[in-house]
């Protein structure tokens, strides 16, 4: 007979989460966090809570990073003039409310989802991943391609053992230079581990492109990496996320499966003269037929540089990342010297 935690884990998987853990509520309550980010302590949300469940949802399509905002002053603490909506927050909260509703009906428990606690620290305390050099939670199976939500409950649950394996230090591809640091075109991430850094000072908020999507008219420098889909709708910048080698499994297995393709056959742009053909699953091909002839990329559409890691031509690539191996590409001399030239100012994120 399985225990209560395992039943809740199964319920979480049923509601489209891939990761489940229980964090030490007392340690989360004591965790310091920077002001002005809209973060709260668990006791401010549910004073009677006895346990904190952390749920993780793998984002397998960049469209899940869609956000819409008015032009205004960015203030995540609830002030200012900003009207801001983020798809992945709405997604994980909606799934968590479904989970909480079933949990309450089955066990008679009170359960309140939240995305305003310190979710990164909570996920690490729940044994789900390591806070990487990019300040994102790096999970062994999915890298940082996970969005998190907490569920406070009055059920008494045993906390999981905190995650204590430094995944960044053991990653061969990041031994000499952090991929995530090099991937940022604005040098917003300070090199080195996040551990031991004062909260709010590992990433320069003023330099990160995410903060400039709120500008009425972003400068050309920032507009270059704002992936607009409408005048005020955009996909959040995920360069430091996509460059992490631990996310390779999402690229190789999960994305192709969700697209109805065979493992490893996610569509990518190729080099001049290279042909690519999508491998369609039997279920899809039975309904829609086989795809057309392979696409041959003409020289005008192919990239002209070689990735220094895998040696392949990354092709059309707006994200400064090799689409074959995930290496952060160095596109100019300034990028090549990125680690040596760091801005001399106070860091605020």
N, C-alpha and C positions, 0 to 999 in steps of 0.2 A: 504494500500500500504506500503510495507516494505521499509526501508531506505537503503542508500548506504552501510552502514556497514553490515547490515543483508544480503544484496545481496552478498557482498564479503565473509561473513561467509559461506553462502551456496556454493559459488564457491570453497572455501577452502575444505569443506567437500566432494564436488564432486571430488576433486583431492587428496583424500585419507589422508587428515589431520583430526585429531580428536579435535584439540584445535585451537582457533583463538582469538586474542586480539590485541589491539592497545596500544602501549606504548607511553609515553610522550617523544617525540624526544629530547627536550631540556634537560631533566633529564638524558637520556641515554648518550647524548653528554658530560655531566659533570661528568659522573661516572668514578672514578679512576679505573685503572686496572694494574696488575703487568707487568713489561717489559719482553720481551723475550718470549711471548706466541703467537705472531702473531695476537694480537687483534688490532682493529682499531676503531676510532670514526666514526659515521655515515657520518660526513661531509667530511671525507677522501675518502669515497666511492661514495657518491652522494651529492655534495654540495647543489643542488637545492631541495633536498627532503623536504617535508612538513610533512610527516607522516611515522611512522614505524609500520608495521604489523608484529606480531609474530605468527608463525604457529608451532604447535606441532604434531609430529607423534609418536604414541604408538608403541614401539618395542615389538612384541608378540612372537618373536623367538630369541634365543641367537645367531643364525647365523647372525642376523642383526648387531652384534657387531664385525664382522670380520674385521681384518685389516691386511695389508701386508706392510712390511717395509724392506728396506735394512739394513744391519748392519752398523751403523755409529753413529755420534754424534747427539743427539736429540736437535734440535733447531727449535721450531715452529714459529720463526719469519722469517723463510725463508733462514737462513744461514746454515752453517755446511755442512755435507756430506750426510744427511739423505734423502732417497727417501721413502715417506710414503703415503699410500692410505688407506682410512677408508670408509667402505661400508656405514655406516649410514650417514656420511656427504654427500657422493655422492647421496644417496637415497633422503634425504630431499632437497638437492639443486635441483635435477632433478625434483622432484614434485613441488618445488617452482617456477622453471622456467616455468613449464606448467601452473601453477596458474597465474604467471605474464603475460605470453603470452595471455591467455584468458582475463585477466584483461585489458591489453592494447588494445586488439581488441574490447572489449565491451565498454570501457569508454574513450578510447583515452589517457590513462594515461601512464606515464613512470613508470616502476617498475623494480627494481634491487634486486634480492635475494642476501643474504650474510650470511655466518656463521662466519665471523671474527669480528663482534661487540660483546659486552659483552652480550651474549644471556641469561645467567642466570638472571642477573639484569633486562634485558629487559622483560623477561617472568613474573617476579614478578611485574614490573611496568605496565604490560598489564593485571594484575589481574588474572593470570593463575596459580600461585602457590607460595609457600613459599620456600626460600632457606634454606635447612635443615642442620643438623649437619654434614652431609657428603658433603656439598657444592653443592649438586644437587638440582634442583627445584622439590619440592614435590607438586604434584597436588592432590586435594581431591579425584578424581576419579581413577587415574592411578598411584599414587605415583610418584616415580622418573623414571618410565619406559617410558620416553618420550625423544625424541631428537628434537632439536629446530632449526629453521631457521628464519631469518628476511627478510622482503621485504620492501625496501625503495621505496617510491612513492611520486610523486608530487601532488597526491590527498590530499585534506584537510579533515582529519578524526579526530573525537573527541576521545581523549585518554580515555581508560578505567580507572576505579578506581584501584589503586595499591592493590595488595593482602596484607592484613595486619593481617591475622589470623595465629598465631604461631601453626602450625600443629604438630610440634615436642613436644611442651609443653603439648598439650592436648591429646597426644597419650598414653593411659594407658600402652601399652606394652613397652614404652620407658621412663616411669617416673623415674625409679631407675637408669637404665643404658641404654645408647644409643645403640640400636641394631647395627646400622651402624658402630659405633666406635669399638664395640666388634667383628664385622664380619671381620675386616681387620686383616689378619694374620701378618702384618708387623708393626702394631701400627702407621700407617702413618697419621691417622686422629686424630687431637687434640680434646679431649672431649669438649662438650659444644656448644652453639649456634654459628652460623657463623656471626650473626649480631654483629657489634662492633669490629670485628677482622680485622686487616690491610689486604688489598687485597694481596693474595699470601702467607699468613702465616697460613692458617687453615689446610692445608695438607702438609706434608713433601714430597716434590717432589722426593728427593733422595731415600726415603724409599718406595714409591709407586711402585708396581710391573709394572704398565703401562709404567713407564719410563725405565724399564729394559728389555722390549721386544726388544729394539733397540741394546742391547749389542751383540757383535759377539758371545760370549759364556757366557750367564748368569750363575751365580753361582747356585749350586744345590738348595739353599734356594729359589731363585726366579723362577727357572725353574719349581719348584713344582706347581706353580699357573699360569704358562703361558700355556694356552690351545692351543697347536699347532695343526694345521690341515695340514700344509706343513712345510718344514724347515724354511721359513720366513713368513708364514701365520699363524695367531692366532686369537682366540676370546679374546677380551679385558676382563680383570678382571672386574667383575660386582658384587663382594661380597657385597659392601656397598649399592649397588642398590637393589639387590635381597632380602636383609634382611629387607628392609623397609616395615612395616605392611600396609602402604597405597597402596602398589602394589598388595595386595591380590586379588582385583577384576580382575586384569589382569590374575592372576593364575587360579582363579575359573571360569571365564566366557569367557574371550577373547581368551586365548590360546586354551582351548578345542574347541571353535567355529571354530577357524582357522584350527584346526586339523581335523575337521569333527566329533568331539565327543560331547556327551551331556554335559551340564554345570556341572562343578565339577568333571569330569572324566578324567582329564589329566593323562596320564600314569606316574606312579612313581614306584620306586623300593620298594619292600615290605620286611617284616620281614620273618624270617624262617618259613616255613609252611603256610604263608599267600598267598591267591590266589587273583589275580586281572584280570579283564576282561574289555577290552575297550568297551565302548558303542558307536557304530558307527551310524551316522546319517542315516535316511532312504534313502537319496539320494545316499550316498556312498555304503550302503549295497545292494541297488538295482543293482548297477553296479559291485561291487567287491565281493558281498556275505558277510556272517557273518565272524567275526574273528575266529581263531582257539580256541581250548580249553584254559581256563585260565592258565596263567603261575604260577607255584608253585615255590617259591624261596627256594632253598636248603640252609641248614645252612651255607655252605661255602660261599655263595654269600650274605648273610644277614649281616647287621651291628650288632655290639655287644654292642652298647651303647644306653642309653635312653636319649631322649630329656628332659631337665629339665622343659620345659614349657608344652608340651602336653603329655609327658610320652610315646611317641611312639618310636619305633626303626626306625631311619631314613634310614637304609639300606645303600647300596653303595652310598657314598656321597663325591665327590672330592672337594666340595665347602665350607665345614665347616658350612653348613647351613641345618637345618632340612627341609626336602623336604615336610613335612606335614604342619608345622605351620610357617616356615620362621625364627625360632629362630636361632641366631648365636650360634653355638655349641662351647663349651669350651672343647678342645680335650686334653689339657695337663695343667700342673700346671702353665706354663708361660702364657697360654691363660687366665687362671682363674684369674691371677693377672694383667691382661693387663691394667686395668684402674688405678691401683696403681703405675705401673712402666712405666713412660713415658721417652722417650729419652731426654737427656739434651743437646740440640743443637738448632741452629737457624732454623726456619721453612721457607721453601722457595716456597711454592705453595699455 
